[in-house]
């Protein structure tokens, strides 16, 4: 697994303001069989994951 993730795992959480906000839960790395290995730091209560490519800010955080 490379150090830099290919995708970041989030879940959408509805807050009191009526809007949904994304909460980062983990990351995913492409594997040799063209799938993804996903490592979660938390499990979404709603059972839903959303995967996005890392943003520049997330890439800097991974390097720390």
HTML snippet that shows the backbone in 3Dmol.js (N, CA, C, O; Angstrom):
<script src="https://3Dmol.org/build/3Dmol-min.js"></script>
<div id="view" style="width:600px;height:400px;position:relative"></div>
<script>
const pdb = `
ATOM      1  N   UNK A   1       0.843  -1.184   0.000  1.00  0.00           N
ATOM      2  CA  UNK A   1       0.000   0.000   0.000  1.00  0.00           C
ATOM      3  C   UNK A   1       0.884   1.241   0.000  1.00  0.00           C
ATOM      4  O   UNK A   1       1.808   1.352   0.806  1.00  0.00           O
ATOM      5  N   UNK A   2       0.601   2.162  -0.896  1.00  0.00           N
ATOM      6  CA  UNK A   2       1.362   3.404  -0.903  1.00  0.00           C
ATOM      7  C   UNK A   2       0.933   4.267   0.277  1.00  0.00           C
ATOM      8  O   UNK A   2      -0.147   4.085   0.840  1.00  0.00           O
ATOM      9  N   UNK A   3       1.780   5.188   0.631  1.00  0.00           N
ATOM     10  CA  UNK A   3       1.460   6.061   1.770  1.00  0.00           C
ATOM     11  C   UNK A   3       0.290   6.992   1.453  1.00  0.00           C
ATOM     12  O   UNK A   3      -0.558   7.239   2.311  1.00  0.00           O
ATOM     13  N   UNK A   4       0.243   7.505   0.226  1.00  0.00           N
ATOM     14  CA  UNK A   4      -0.807   8.451  -0.158  1.00  0.00           C
ATOM     15  C   UNK A   4      -2.089   7.693  -0.557  1.00  0.00           C
ATOM     16  O   UNK A   4      -2.040   6.862  -1.463  1.00  0.00           O
ATOM     17  N   UNK A   5      -3.220   7.957   0.091  1.00  0.00           N
ATOM     18  CA  UNK A   5      -4.449   7.253  -0.289  1.00  0.00           C
ATOM     19  C   UNK A   5      -4.979   7.719  -1.639  1.00  0.00           C
ATOM     20  O   UNK A   5      -4.780   8.866  -2.040  1.00  0.00           O
ATOM     21  N   UNK A   6      -5.655   6.810  -2.327  1.00  0.00           N
ATOM     22  CA  UNK A   6      -6.285   7.149  -3.601  1.00  0.00           C
ATOM     23  C   UNK A   6      -7.635   7.810  -3.388  1.00  0.00           C
ATOM     24  O   UNK A   6      -8.054   8.646  -4.188  1.00  0.00           O
ATOM     25  N   UNK A   7      -8.315   7.440  -2.318  1.00  0.00           N
ATOM     26  CA  UNK A   7      -9.633   7.987  -1.998  1.00  0.00           C
ATOM     27  C   UNK A   7      -9.734   8.225  -0.499  1.00  0.00           C
ATOM     28  O   UNK A   7      -9.075   7.547   0.290  1.00  0.00           O
ATOM     29  N   UNK A   8     -10.558   9.184  -0.110  1.00  0.00           N
ATOM     30  CA  UNK A   8     -10.831   9.470   1.292  1.00  0.00           C
ATOM     31  C   UNK A   8     -12.271   9.062   1.576  1.00  0.00           C
ATOM     32  O   UNK A   8     -13.174   9.384   0.804  1.00  0.00           O
ATOM     33  N   UNK A   9     -12.488   8.351   2.687  1.00  0.00           N
ATOM     34  CA  UNK A   9     -13.823   7.876   3.063  1.00  0.00           C
ATOM     35  C   UNK A   9     -14.474   8.864   4.027  1.00  0.00           C
ATOM     36  O   UNK A   9     -13.883   9.253   5.035  1.00  0.00           O
ATOM     37  N   UNK A  10     -15.692   9.257   3.699  1.00  0.00           N
ATOM     38  CA  UNK A  10     -16.486  10.171   4.521  1.00  0.00           C
ATOM     39  C   UNK A  10     -17.873   9.577   4.735  1.00  0.00           C
ATOM     40  O   UNK A  10     -18.266   8.635   4.047  1.00  0.00           O
ATOM     41  N   UNK A  11     -18.595  10.120   5.675  1.00  0.00           N
ATOM     42  CA  UNK A  11     -20.025   9.874   5.790  1.00  0.00           C
ATOM     43  C   UNK A  11     -20.710  11.230   5.906  1.00  0.00           C
ATOM     44  O   UNK A  11     -20.128  12.183   6.423  1.00  0.00           O
ATOM     45  N   UNK A  12     -21.934  11.311   5.427  1.00  0.00           N
ATOM     46  CA  UNK A  12     -22.704  12.551   5.522  1.00  0.00           C
ATOM     47  C   UNK A  12     -23.518  12.522   6.805  1.00  0.00           C
ATOM     48  O   UNK A  12     -24.253  11.569   7.066  1.00  0.00           O
ATOM     49  N   UNK A  13     -23.381  13.574   7.602  1.00  0.00           N
ATOM     50  CA  UNK A  13     -24.085  13.689   8.875  1.00  0.00           C
ATOM     51  C   UNK A  13     -24.938  14.938   8.842  1.00  0.00           C
ATOM     52  O   UNK A  13     -24.442  16.023   8.538  1.00  0.00           O
ATOM     53  N   UNK A  14     -26.210  14.799   9.149  1.00  0.00           N
ATOM     54  CA  UNK A  14     -27.091  15.968   9.182  1.00  0.00           C
ATOM     55  C   UNK A  14     -26.950  16.641  10.537  1.00  0.00           C
ATOM     56  O   UNK A  14     -27.105  16.005  11.580  1.00  0.00           O
ATOM     57  N   UNK A  15     -26.659  17.913  10.509  1.00  0.00           N
ATOM     58  CA  UNK A  15     -26.482  18.704  11.734  1.00  0.00           C
ATOM     59  C   UNK A  15     -27.774  19.427  12.078  1.00  0.00           C
ATOM     60  O   UNK A  15     -28.753  19.351  11.336  1.00  0.00           O
ATOM     61  N   UNK A  16     -27.775  20.109  13.179  1.00  0.00           N
ATOM     62  CA  UNK A  16     -28.951  20.848  13.631  1.00  0.00           C
ATOM     63  C   UNK A  16     -29.358  21.986  12.722  1.00  0.00           C
ATOM     64  O   UNK A  16     -30.494  22.455  12.787  1.00  0.00           O
ATOM     65  N   UNK A  17     -28.439  22.441  11.867  1.00  0.00           N
ATOM     66  CA  UNK A  17     -28.767  23.551  10.962  1.00  0.00           C
ATOM     67  C   UNK A  17     -29.507  23.074   9.712  1.00  0.00           C
ATOM     68  O   UNK A  17     -29.777  23.872   8.814  1.00  0.00           O
ATOM     69  N   UNK A  18     -29.838  21.774   9.645  1.00  0.00           N
ATOM     70  CA  UNK A  18     -30.570  21.233   8.521  1.00  0.00           C
ATOM     71  C   UNK A  18     -29.712  20.885   7.317  1.00  0.00           C
ATOM     72  O   UNK A  18     -30.231  20.411   6.306  1.00  0.00           O
ATOM     73  N   UNK A  19     -28.400  21.114   7.408  1.00  0.00           N
ATOM     74  CA  UNK A  19     -27.490  20.803   6.313  1.00  0.00           C
ATOM     75  C   UNK A  19     -26.696  19.545   6.638  1.00  0.00           C
ATOM     76  O   UNK A  19     -26.482  19.207   7.802  1.00  0.00           O
ATOM     77  N   UNK A  20     -26.266  18.865   5.589  1.00  0.00           N
ATOM     78  CA  UNK A  20     -25.402  17.704   5.764  1.00  0.00           C
ATOM     79  C   UNK A  20     -23.949  18.140   5.696  1.00  0.00           C
ATOM     80  O   UNK A  20     -23.586  19.006   4.899  1.00  0.00           O
ATOM     81  N   UNK A  21     -23.130  17.541   6.530  1.00  0.00           N
ATOM     82  CA  UNK A  21     -21.696  17.816   6.570  1.00  0.00           C
ATOM     83  C   UNK A  21     -20.967  16.494   6.440  1.00  0.00           C
ATOM     84  O   UNK A  21     -21.433  15.473   6.946  1.00  0.00           O
ATOM     85  N   UNK A  22     -19.822  16.504   5.761  1.00  0.00           N
ATOM     86  CA  UNK A  22     -19.035  15.288   5.616  1.00  0.00           C
ATOM     87  C   UNK A  22     -18.065  15.154   6.782  1.00  0.00           C
ATOM     88  O   UNK A  22     -17.379  16.104   7.158  1.00  0.00           O
ATOM     89  N   UNK A  23     -18.027  13.952   7.342  1.00  0.00           N
ATOM     90  CA  UNK A  23     -17.104  13.630   8.431  1.00  0.00           C
ATOM     91  C   UNK A  23     -16.145  12.575   7.897  1.00  0.00           C
ATOM     92  O   UNK A  23     -16.575  11.528   7.414  1.00  0.00           O
ATOM     93  N   UNK A  24     -14.862  12.846   7.982  1.00  0.00           N
ATOM     94  CA  UNK A  24     -13.854  11.906   7.476  1.00  0.00           C
ATOM     95  C   UNK A  24     -13.778  10.681   8.382  1.00  0.00           C
ATOM     96  O   UNK A  24     -13.693  10.799   9.605  1.00  0.00           O
ATOM     97  N   UNK A  25     -13.809   9.504   7.759  1.00  0.00           N
ATOM     98  CA  UNK A  25     -13.773   8.250   8.511  1.00  0.00           C
ATOM     99  C   UNK A  25     -12.536   7.415   8.232  1.00  0.00           C
ATOM    100  O   UNK A  25     -12.176   6.564   9.046  1.00  0.00           O
ATOM    101  N   UNK A  26     -11.881   7.634   7.110  1.00  0.00           N
ATOM    102  CA  UNK A  26     -10.728   6.809   6.765  1.00  0.00           C
ATOM    103  C   UNK A  26     -10.264   7.083   5.351  1.00  0.00           C
ATOM    104  O   UNK A  26     -10.487   8.163   4.803  1.00  0.00           O
ATOM    105  N   UNK A  27      -9.599   6.062   4.753  1.00  0.00           N
ATOM    106  CA  UNK A  27      -9.027   6.226   3.422  1.00  0.00           C
ATOM    107  C   UNK A  27      -9.016   4.888   2.699  1.00  0.00           C
ATOM    108  O   UNK A  27      -9.202   3.832   3.304  1.00  0.00           O
ATOM    109  N   UNK A  28      -8.791   4.958   1.373  1.00  0.00           N
ATOM    110  CA  UNK A  28      -8.760   3.752   0.542  1.00  0.00           C
ATOM    111  C   UNK A  28      -7.568   3.819  -0.410  1.00  0.00           C
ATOM    112  O   UNK A  28      -7.234   4.878  -0.942  1.00  0.00           O
ATOM    113  N   UNK A  29      -6.936   2.662  -0.610  1.00  0.00           N
ATOM    114  CA  UNK A  29      -5.808   2.528  -1.510  1.00  0.00           C
ATOM    115  C   UNK A  29      -6.110   1.458  -2.549  1.00  0.00           C
ATOM    116  O   UNK A  29      -6.639   0.400  -2.210  1.00  0.00           O
ATOM    117  N   UNK A  30      -5.779   1.720  -3.808  1.00  0.00           N
ATOM    118  CA  UNK A  30      -5.988   0.738  -4.879  1.00  0.00           C
ATOM    119  C   UNK A  30      -5.064  -0.448  -4.636  1.00  0.00           C
ATOM    120  O   UNK A  30      -3.900  -0.276  -4.275  1.00  0.00           O
ATOM    121  N   UNK A  31      -5.594  -1.660  -4.837  1.00  0.00           N
ATOM    122  CA  UNK A  31      -4.769  -2.857  -4.669  1.00  0.00           C
ATOM    123  C   UNK A  31      -4.421  -3.461  -6.023  1.00  0.00           C
ATOM    124  O   UNK A  31      -4.854  -2.961  -7.061  1.00  0.00           O
ATOM    125  N   UNK A  32      -3.643  -4.529  -6.009  1.00  0.00           N
ATOM    126  CA  UNK A  32      -3.152  -5.157  -7.237  1.00  0.00           C
ATOM    127  C   UNK A  32      -4.256  -5.775  -8.089  1.00  0.00           C
ATOM    128  O   UNK A  32      -4.074  -5.953  -9.293  1.00  0.00           O
ATOM    129  N   UNK A  33      -5.380  -6.100  -7.496  1.00  0.00           N
ATOM    130  CA  UNK A  33      -6.476  -6.746  -8.231  1.00  0.00           C
ATOM    131  C   UNK A  33      -7.508  -5.732  -8.720  1.00  0.00           C
ATOM    132  O   UNK A  33      -8.639  -6.099  -9.038  1.00  0.00           O
ATOM    133  N   UNK A  34      -7.120  -4.463  -8.780  1.00  0.00           N
ATOM    134  CA  UNK A  34      -7.959  -3.363  -9.252  1.00  0.00           C
ATOM    135  C   UNK A  34      -9.137  -3.062  -8.332  1.00  0.00           C
ATOM    136  O   UNK A  34     -10.121  -2.459  -8.761  1.00  0.00           O
ATOM    137  N   UNK A  35      -9.046  -3.467  -7.098  1.00  0.00           N
ATOM    138  CA  UNK A  35     -10.042  -3.118  -6.087  1.00  0.00           C
ATOM    139  C   UNK A  35      -9.426  -2.099  -5.147  1.00  0.00           C
ATOM    140  O   UNK A  35      -8.414  -1.478  -5.472  1.00  0.00           O
ATOM    141  N   UNK A  36     -10.037  -1.925  -3.979  1.00  0.00           N
ATOM    142  CA  UNK A  36      -9.533  -0.979  -2.990  1.00  0.00           C
ATOM    143  C   UNK A  36      -9.466  -1.626  -1.619  1.00  0.00           C
ATOM    144  O   UNK A  36     -10.356  -2.385  -1.236  1.00  0.00           O
ATOM    145  N   UNK A  37      -8.420  -1.328  -0.890  1.00  0.00           N
ATOM    146  CA  UNK A  37      -8.329  -1.664   0.523  1.00  0.00           C
ATOM    147  C   UNK A  37      -8.753  -0.423   1.287  1.00  0.00           C
ATOM    148  O   UNK A  37      -8.190   0.654   1.093  1.00  0.00           O
ATOM    149  N   UNK A  38      -9.738  -0.572   2.149  1.00  0.00           N
ATOM    150  CA  UNK A  38     -10.278   0.572   2.898  1.00  0.00           C
ATOM    151  C   UNK A  38      -9.900   0.411   4.358  1.00  0.00           C
ATOM    152  O   UNK A  38     -10.105  -0.649   4.950  1.00  0.00           O
ATOM    153  N   UNK A  39      -9.350   1.464   4.932  1.00  0.00           N
ATOM    154  CA  UNK A  39      -9.012   1.485   6.351  1.00  0.00           C
ATOM    155  C   UNK A  39      -9.861   2.565   7.008  1.00  0.00           C
ATOM    156  O   UNK A  39      -9.740   3.747   6.683  1.00  0.00           O
ATOM    157  N   UNK A  40     -10.722   2.149   7.938  1.00  0.00           N
ATOM    158  CA  UNK A  40     -11.610   3.090   8.625  1.00  0.00           C
ATOM    159  C   UNK A  40     -11.128   3.326  10.046  1.00  0.00           C
ATOM    160  O   UNK A  40     -10.725   2.392  10.739  1.00  0.00           O
ATOM    161  N   UNK A  41     -11.173   4.578  10.474  1.00  0.00           N
ATOM    162  CA  UNK A  41     -10.873   4.947  11.859  1.00  0.00           C
ATOM    163  C   UNK A  41     -12.141   4.942  12.692  1.00  0.00           C
ATOM    164  O   UNK A  41     -12.078   4.928  13.921  1.00  0.00           O
ATOM    165  N   UNK A  42     -13.288   4.953  12.034  1.00  0.00           N
ATOM    166  CA  UNK A  42     -14.595   4.928  12.697  1.00  0.00           C
ATOM    167  C   UNK A  42     -15.583   4.280  11.740  1.00  0.00           C
ATOM    168  O   UNK A  42     -15.346   4.223  10.533  1.00  0.00           O
ATOM    169  N   UNK A  43     -16.683   3.796  12.281  1.00  0.00           N
ATOM    170  CA  UNK A  43     -17.728   3.174  11.476  1.00  0.00           C
ATOM    171  C   UNK A  43     -18.918   4.123  11.410  1.00  0.00           C
ATOM    172  O   UNK A  43     -19.348   4.641  12.441  1.00  0.00           O
ATOM    173  N   UNK A  44     -19.457   4.359  10.217  1.00  0.00           N
ATOM    174  CA  UNK A  44     -20.600   5.267  10.124  1.00  0.00           C
ATOM    175  C   UNK A  44     -21.843   4.648  10.757  1.00  0.00           C
ATOM    176  O   UNK A  44     -22.168   3.491  10.490  1.00  0.00           O
ATOM    177  N   UNK A  45     -22.523   5.402  11.580  1.00  0.00           N
ATOM    178  CA  UNK A  45     -23.746   4.928  12.234  1.00  0.00           C
ATOM    179  C   UNK A  45     -24.844   4.687  11.208  1.00  0.00           C
ATOM    180  O   UNK A  45     -25.655   3.775  11.368  1.00  0.00           O
ATOM    181  N   UNK A  46     -24.874   5.499  10.156  1.00  0.00           N
ATOM    182  CA  UNK A  46     -25.921   5.368   9.133  1.00  0.00           C
ATOM    183  C   UNK A  46     -25.596   4.302   8.085  1.00  0.00           C
ATOM    184  O   UNK A  46     -26.410   4.041   7.200  1.00  0.00           O
ATOM    185  N   UNK A  47     -24.417   3.686   8.176  1.00  0.00           N
ATOM    186  CA  UNK A  47     -24.043   2.624   7.247  1.00  0.00           C
ATOM    187  C   UNK A  47     -23.620   3.093   5.871  1.00  0.00           C
ATOM    188  O   UNK A  47     -23.437   2.265   4.978  1.00  0.00           O
ATOM    189  N   UNK A  48     -23.456   4.392   5.665  1.00  0.00           N
ATOM    190  CA  UNK A  48     -23.118   4.922   4.343  1.00  0.00           C
ATOM    191  C   UNK A  48     -21.722   5.524   4.312  1.00  0.00           C
ATOM    192  O   UNK A  48     -21.339   6.295   5.192  1.00  0.00           O
ATOM    193  N   UNK A  49     -20.970   5.155   3.278  1.00  0.00           N
ATOM    194  CA  UNK A  49     -19.659   5.744   3.018  1.00  0.00           C
ATOM    195  C   UNK A  49     -19.723   6.508   1.709  1.00  0.00           C
ATOM    196  O   UNK A  49     -20.421   6.108   0.778  1.00  0.00           O
ATOM    197  N   UNK A  50     -18.994   7.604   1.644  1.00  0.00           N
ATOM    198  CA  UNK A  50     -18.837   8.376   0.417  1.00  0.00           C
ATOM    199  C   UNK A  50     -17.334   8.467   0.194  1.00  0.00           C
ATOM    200  O   UNK A  50     -16.593   8.840   1.103  1.00  0.00           O
ATOM    201  N   UNK A  51     -16.880   8.127  -1.014  1.00  0.00           N
ATOM    202  CA  UNK A  51     -15.456   8.162  -1.329  1.00  0.00           C
ATOM    203  C   UNK A  51     -15.172   9.282  -2.316  1.00  0.00           C
ATOM    204  O   UNK A  51     -15.821   9.387  -3.357  1.00  0.00           O
ATOM    205  N   UNK A  52     -14.194  10.122  -1.978  1.00  0.00           N
ATOM    206  CA  UNK A  52     -13.771  11.219  -2.840  1.00  0.00           C
ATOM    207  C   UNK A  52     -12.258  11.159  -3.005  1.00  0.00           C
ATOM    208  O   UNK A  52     -11.557  10.675  -2.116  1.00  0.00           O
ATOM    209  N   UNK A  53     -11.742  11.650  -4.146  1.00  0.00           N
ATOM    210  CA  UNK A  53     -10.294  11.795  -4.274  1.00  0.00           C
ATOM    211  C   UNK A  53      -9.797  12.780  -3.220  1.00  0.00           C
ATOM    212  O   UNK A  53     -10.529  13.693  -2.835  1.00  0.00           O
ATOM    213  N   UNK A  54      -8.563  12.607  -2.751  1.00  0.00           N
ATOM    214  CA  UNK A  54      -8.040  13.546  -1.748  1.00  0.00           C
ATOM    215  C   UNK A  54      -7.932  14.959  -2.310  1.00  0.00           C
ATOM    216  O   UNK A  54      -7.599  15.159  -3.478  1.00  0.00           O
ATOM    217  N   UNK A  55      -8.220  15.917  -1.462  1.00  0.00           N
ATOM    218  CA  UNK A  55      -8.009  17.318  -1.826  1.00  0.00           C
ATOM    219  C   UNK A  55      -6.607  17.696  -1.376  1.00  0.00           C
ATOM    220  O   UNK A  55      -5.975  16.966  -0.612  1.00  0.00           O
ATOM    221  N   UNK A  56      -6.127  18.822  -1.843  1.00  0.00           N
ATOM    222  CA  UNK A  56      -4.772  19.254  -1.502  1.00  0.00           C
ATOM    223  C   UNK A  56      -4.591  19.340   0.008  1.00  0.00           C
ATOM    224  O   UNK A  56      -3.543  18.963   0.532  1.00  0.00           O
ATOM    225  N   UNK A  57      -5.603  19.831   0.703  1.00  0.00           N
ATOM    226  CA  UNK A  57      -5.517  19.957   2.164  1.00  0.00           C
ATOM    227  C   UNK A  57      -5.363  18.580   2.814  1.00  0.00           C
ATOM    228  O   UNK A  57      -4.571  18.429   3.744  1.00  0.00           O
ATOM    229  N   UNK A  58      -6.107  17.571   2.339  1.00  0.00           N
ATOM    230  CA  UNK A  58      -6.010  16.218   2.871  1.00  0.00           C
ATOM    231  C   UNK A  58      -4.639  15.603   2.602  1.00  0.00           C
ATOM    232  O   UNK A  58      -4.109  14.885   3.450  1.00  0.00           O
ATOM    233  N   UNK A  59      -4.052  15.881   1.418  1.00  0.00           N
ATOM    234  CA  UNK A  59      -2.757  15.351   1.078  1.00  0.00           C
ATOM    235  C   UNK A  59      -1.696  15.884   2.026  1.00  0.00           C
ATOM    236  O   UNK A  59      -0.800  15.146   2.435  1.00  0.00           O
ATOM    237  N   UNK A  60      -1.792  17.174   2.383  1.00  0.00           N
ATOM    238  CA  UNK A  60      -0.823  17.732   3.338  1.00  0.00           C
ATOM    239  C   UNK A  60      -0.969  17.070   4.694  1.00  0.00           C
ATOM    240  O   UNK A  60       0.029  16.806   5.363  1.00  0.00           O
ATOM    241  N   UNK A  61      -2.218  16.793   5.116  1.00  0.00           N
ATOM    242  CA  UNK A  61      -2.465  16.174   6.406  1.00  0.00           C
ATOM    243  C   UNK A  61      -1.860  14.774   6.457  1.00  0.00           C
ATOM    244  O   UNK A  61      -1.342  14.378   7.501  1.00  0.00           O
ATOM    245  N   UNK A  62      -1.909  14.004   5.350  1.00  0.00           N
ATOM    246  CA  UNK A  62      -1.379  12.654   5.294  1.00  0.00           C
ATOM    247  C   UNK A  62       0.134  12.651   5.473  1.00  0.00           C
ATOM    248  O   UNK A  62       0.691  11.689   6.001  1.00  0.00           O
ATOM    249  N   UNK A  63       0.809  13.723   5.038  1.00  0.00           N
ATOM    250  CA  UNK A  63       2.259  13.795   5.138  1.00  0.00           C
ATOM    251  C   UNK A  63       2.733  14.049   6.549  1.00  0.00           C
ATOM    252  O   UNK A  63       3.889  13.765   6.863  1.00  0.00           O
ATOM    253  N   UNK A  64       1.888  14.571   7.404  1.00  0.00           N
ATOM    254  CA  UNK A  64       2.280  14.920   8.782  1.00  0.00           C
ATOM    255  C   UNK A  64       2.452  13.692   9.640  1.00  0.00           C
ATOM    256  O   UNK A  64       2.779  13.806  10.822  1.00  0.00           O
TER     257      UNK A  64
END
`;
const viewer = $3Dmol.createViewer("view");
viewer.addModel(pdb, "pdb");
viewer.setStyle({}, {cartoon: {color: "spectrum"}});
viewer.zoomTo();
viewer.render();
</script>
